[in-house]
Amino acid sequence: MKKSFIHLILLIATICTTLFMGAFFEGGNPLERIGDIWLGLPYSLTLLTILGAHEYGHYRMCRKHLVPATLPYFIPAPPPFILGTFGAVIKIKARMPDRKALFDVGITGPILGLIIAIPACIIGVATSNVVPVTGEEGIVLGDSLLFSLIVYLIKGPLPDGYDLMLNSVAFAGWFGLLVTAFNLLPSGQLDGGHIIYAVLGEKAEILGKVVLFILIILGLFWPGWFFWSILLVVLGFKHPPPLNDYIPLDSKRKMMALLILIVFILTFIPVPIEIR
């Protein structure tokens, strides 16, 4: 009961912080007009559904393979953190029984999150406005291949001197794709690390170090990759093996691994945010 209470309190706090920041995205100011807080509902609902679906995927697969795990812990992020949340996590309390379980737990979270994020991007882009570029300095969001395709299919080629002003739902969807790419980095304890270990075994450690080198290079173009490089080092490259590490993956799961690699390529953004 006490642990469930902690989950509930964190969820309520995260709803509040995402409502607050979402209201600002929509031009409101809850500090001056408390009723403006409800302007943040589309953003809060969209983002927390994406994050919740992602973590539910992990939790559901843990239950399926009889691996004890907690419900999601949502992490609130108060202002000035513009997202309103640091995401959500579950705690897995035991080692995976085999590579199949490890693979299923690693891949299901990103897939379920993506199932929510893609419609969010479509709805958000369709309801966002194409506006003239003012020339003033501001925050510019990078585009993944998938997000660029969605924009092109819905809005067509943007005229010179114009850009798409994302509304809060589109931004939440964009961030959902970015979170998917972050988690699919094939290293350590990330979802991509679980997947690649299930496929390659101990050889996955080498790939994790290659990923670190690539992120350090990318950090020259976006400093945020330096943070991710440090995080990968802290988490470690050596993945704990499942209890049965001898039975290889079946061909179906290997094919799914190839498909999730394509998803990673489509959602990855070399420079997610820049000011220009």
Secondary structure as a PSIPRED ss2 file (coil, helix, strand):
# PSIPRED VFORMAT (PSIPRED V4.0)

   1 M C   1.000  0.000  0.000
   2 K H   0.000  1.000  0.000
   3 K H   0.000  1.000  0.000
   4 S H   0.000  1.000  0.000
   5 F H   0.000  1.000  0.000
   6 I H   0.000  1.000  0.000
   7 H H   0.000  1.000  0.000
   8 L H   0.000  1.000  0.000
   9 I H   0.000  1.000  0.000
  10 L H   0.000  1.000  0.000
  11 L H   0.000  1.000  0.000
  12 I H   0.000  1.000  0.000
  13 A H   0.000  1.000  0.000
  14 T H   0.000  1.000  0.000
  15 I H   0.000  1.000  0.000
  16 C H   0.000  1.000  0.000
  17 T H   0.000  1.000  0.000
  18 T H   0.000  1.000  0.000
  19 L H   0.000  1.000  0.000
  20 F H   0.000  1.000  0.000
  21 M H   0.000  1.000  0.000
  22 G H   0.000  1.000  0.000
  23 A H   0.000  1.000  0.000
  24 F H   0.000  1.000  0.000
  25 F H   0.000  1.000  0.000
  26 E C   1.000  0.000  0.000
  27 G C   1.000  0.000  0.000
  28 G C   1.000  0.000  0.000
  29 N C   1.000  0.000  0.000
  30 P C   1.000  0.000  0.000
  31 L C   1.000  0.000  0.000
  32 E C   1.000  0.000  0.000
  33 R C   1.000  0.000  0.000
  34 I H   0.000  1.000  0.000
  35 G H   0.000  1.000  0.000
  36 D H   0.000  1.000  0.000
  37 I H   0.000  1.000  0.000
  38 W H   0.000  1.000  0.000
  39 L H   0.000  1.000  0.000
  40 G H   0.000  1.000  0.000
  41 L H   0.000  1.000  0.000
  42 P H   0.000  1.000  0.000
  43 Y H   0.000  1.000  0.000
  44 S H   0.000  1.000  0.000
  45 L H   0.000  1.000  0.000
  46 T H   0.000  1.000  0.000
  47 L H   0.000  1.000  0.000
  48 L H   0.000  1.000  0.000
  49 T H   0.000  1.000  0.000
  50 I H   0.000  1.000  0.000
  51 L H   0.000  1.000  0.000
  52 G H   0.000  1.000  0.000
  53 A H   0.000  1.000  0.000
  54 H H   0.000  1.000  0.000
  55 E H   0.000  1.000  0.000
  56 Y H   0.000  1.000  0.000
  57 G H   0.000  1.000  0.000
  58 H H   0.000  1.000  0.000
  59 Y H   0.000  1.000  0.000
  60 R H   0.000  1.000  0.000
  61 M H   0.000  1.000  0.000
  62 C H   0.000  1.000  0.000
  63 R H   0.000  1.000  0.000
  64 K H   0.000  1.000  0.000
  65 H C   1.000  0.000  0.000
  66 L C   1.000  0.000  0.000
  67 V C   1.000  0.000  0.000
  68 P C   1.000  0.000  0.000
  69 A E   0.000  0.000  1.000
  70 T C   1.000  0.000  0.000
  71 L C   1.000  0.000  0.000
  72 P C   1.000  0.000  0.000
  73 Y E   0.000  0.000  1.000
  74 F E   0.000  0.000  1.000
  75 I E   0.000  0.000  1.000
  76 P E   0.000  0.000  1.000
  77 A C   1.000  0.000  0.000
  78 P C   1.000  0.000  0.000
  79 P C   1.000  0.000  0.000
  80 P C   1.000  0.000  0.000
  81 F C   1.000  0.000  0.000
  82 I C   1.000  0.000  0.000
  83 L C   1.000  0.000  0.000
  84 G C   1.000  0.000  0.000
  85 T E   0.000  0.000  1.000
  86 F E   0.000  0.000  1.000
  87 G E   0.000  0.000  1.000
  88 A E   0.000  0.000  1.000
  89 V E   0.000  0.000  1.000
  90 I C   1.000  0.000  0.000
  91 K C   1.000  0.000  0.000
  92 I E   0.000  0.000  1.000
  93 K C   1.000  0.000  0.000
  94 A C   1.000  0.000  0.000
  95 R C   1.000  0.000  0.000
  96 M C   1.000  0.000  0.000
  97 P C   1.000  0.000  0.000
  98 D E   0.000  0.000  1.000
  99 R H   0.000  1.000  0.000
 100 K H   0.000  1.000  0.000
 101 A H   0.000  1.000  0.000
 102 L H   0.000  1.000  0.000
 103 F H   0.000  1.000  0.000
 104 D H   0.000  1.000  0.000
 105 V H   0.000  1.000  0.000
 106 G H   0.000  1.000  0.000
 107 I H   0.000  1.000  0.000
 108 T H   0.000  1.000  0.000
 109 G H   0.000  1.000  0.000
 110 P H   0.000  1.000  0.000
 111 I H   0.000  1.000  0.000
 112 L H   0.000  1.000  0.000
 113 G H   0.000  1.000  0.000
 114 L H   0.000  1.000  0.000
 115 I H   0.000  1.000  0.000
 116 I H   0.000  1.000  0.000
 117 A H   0.000  1.000  0.000
 118 I H   0.000  1.000  0.000
 119 P H   0.000  1.000  0.000
 120 A H   0.000  1.000  0.000
 121 C H   0.000  1.000  0.000
 122 I H   0.000  1.000  0.000
 123 I H   0.000  1.000  0.000
 124 G H   0.000  1.000  0.000
 125 V H   0.000  1.000  0.000
 126 A H   0.000  1.000  0.000
 127 T C   1.000  0.000  0.000
 128 S C   1.000  0.000  0.000
 129 N E   0.000  0.000  1.000
 130 V E   0.000  0.000  1.000
 131 V E   0.000  0.000  1.000
 132 P E   0.000  0.000  1.000
 133 V C   1.000  0.000  0.000
 134 T C   1.000  0.000  0.000
 135 G C   1.000  0.000  0.000
 136 E C   1.000  0.000  0.000
 137 E C   1.000  0.000  0.000
 138 G C   1.000  0.000  0.000
 139 I E   0.000  0.000  1.000
 140 V E   0.000  0.000  1.000
 141 L E   0.000  0.000  1.000
 142 G C   1.000  0.000  0.000
 143 D C   1.000  0.000  0.000
 144 S C   1.000  0.000  0.000
 145 L H   0.000  1.000  0.000
 146 L H   0.000  1.000  0.000
 147 F H   0.000  1.000  0.000
 148 S H   0.000  1.000  0.000
 149 L H   0.000  1.000  0.000
 150 I H   0.000  1.000  0.000
 151 V H   0.000  1.000  0.000
 152 Y H   0.000  1.000  0.000
 153 L H   0.000  1.000  0.000
 154 I H   0.000  1.000  0.000
 155 K H   0.000  1.000  0.000
 156 G C   1.000  0.000  0.000
 157 P C   1.000  0.000  0.000
 158 L C   1.000  0.000  0.000
 159 P C   1.000  0.000  0.000
 160 D C   1.000  0.000  0.000
 161 G C   1.000  0.000  0.000
 162 Y E   0.000  0.000  1.000
 163 D E   0.000  0.000  1.000
 164 L E   0.000  0.000  1.000
 165 M E   0.000  0.000  1.000
 166 L C   1.000  0.000  0.000
 167 N C   1.000  0.000  0.000
 168 S H   0.000  1.000  0.000
 169 V H   0.000  1.000  0.000
 170 A H   0.000  1.000  0.000
 171 F H   0.000  1.000  0.000
 172 A H   0.000  1.000  0.000
 173 G H   0.000  1.000  0.000
 174 W H   0.000  1.000  0.000
 175 F H   0.000  1.000  0.000
 176 G H   0.000  1.000  0.000
 177 L H   0.000  1.000  0.000
 178 L H   0.000  1.000  0.000
 179 V H   0.000  1.000  0.000
 180 T H   0.000  1.000  0.000
 181 A H   0.000  1.000  0.000
 182 F H   0.000  1.000  0.000
 183 N H   0.000  1.000  0.000
 184 L C   1.000  0.000  0.000
 185 L C   1.000  0.000  0.000
 186 P C   1.000  0.000  0.000
 187 S C   1.000  0.000  0.000
 188 G C   1.000  0.000  0.000
 189 Q C   1.000  0.000  0.000
 190 L C   1.000  0.000  0.000
 191 D H   0.000  1.000  0.000
 192 G H   0.000  1.000  0.000
 193 G H   0.000  1.000  0.000
 194 H H   0.000  1.000  0.000
 195 I H   0.000  1.000  0.000
 196 I H   0.000  1.000  0.000
 197 Y H   0.000  1.000  0.000
 198 A H   0.000  1.000  0.000
 199 V H   0.000  1.000  0.000
 200 L H   0.000  1.000  0.000
 201 G H   0.000  1.000  0.000
 202 E H   0.000  1.000  0.000
 203 K H   0.000  1.000  0.000
 204 A H   0.000  1.000  0.000
 205 E H   0.000  1.000  0.000
 206 I H   0.000  1.000  0.000
 207 L H   0.000  1.000  0.000
 208 G H   0.000  1.000  0.000
 209 K H   0.000  1.000  0.000
 210 V H   0.000  1.000  0.000
 211 V H   0.000  1.000  0.000
 212 L H   0.000  1.000  0.000
 213 F H   0.000  1.000  0.000
 214 I H   0.000  1.000  0.000
 215 L H   0.000  1.000  0.000
 216 I H   0.000  1.000  0.000
 217 I H   0.000  1.000  0.000
 218 L H   0.000  1.000  0.000
 219 G C   1.000  0.000  0.000
 220 L C   1.000  0.000  0.000
 221 F C   1.000  0.000  0.000
 222 W C   1.000  0.000  0.000
 223 P C   1.000  0.000  0.000
 224 G H   0.000  1.000  0.000
 225 W H   0.000  1.000  0.000
 226 F H   0.000  1.000  0.000
 227 F H   0.000  1.000  0.000
 228 W H   0.000  1.000  0.000
 229 S H   0.000  1.000  0.000
 230 I H   0.000  1.000  0.000
 231 L H   0.000  1.000  0.000
 232 L H   0.000  1.000  0.000
 233 V H   0.000  1.000  0.000
 234 V H   0.000  1.000  0.000
 235 L H   0.000  1.000  0.000
 236 G C   1.000  0.000  0.000
 237 F C   1.000  0.000  0.000
 238 K C   1.000  0.000  0.000
 239 H C   1.000  0.000  0.000
 240 P C   1.000  0.000  0.000
 241 P C   1.000  0.000  0.000
 242 P C   1.000  0.000  0.000
 243 L C   1.000  0.000  0.000
 244 N E   0.000  0.000  1.000
 245 D C   1.000  0.000  0.000
 246 Y C   1.000  0.000  0.000
 247 I C   1.000  0.000  0.000
 248 P C   1.000  0.000  0.000
 249 L C   1.000  0.000  0.000
 250 D C   1.000  0.000  0.000
 251 S H   0.000  1.000  0.000
 252 K H   0.000  1.000  0.000
 253 R H   0.000  1.000  0.000
 254 K H   0.000  1.000  0.000
 255 M H   0.000  1.000  0.000
 256 M H   0.000  1.000  0.000
 257 A H   0.000  1.000  0.000
 258 L H   0.000  1.000  0.000
 259 L H   0.000  1.000  0.000
 260 I H   0.000  1.000  0.000
 261 L H   0.000  1.000  0.000
 262 I H   0.000  1.000  0.000
 263 V H   0.000  1.000  0.000
 264 F H   0.000  1.000  0.000
 265 I H   0.000  1.000  0.000
 266 L H   0.000  1.000  0.000
 267 T H   0.000  1.000  0.000
 268 F C   1.000  0.000  0.000
 269 I C   1.000  0.000  0.000
 270 P C   1.000  0.000  0.000
 271 V C   1.000  0.000  0.000
 272 P C   1.000  0.000  0.000
 273 I E   0.000  0.000  1.000
 274 E E   0.000  0.000  1.000
 275 I E   0.000  0.000  1.000
 276 R C   1.000  0.000  0.000
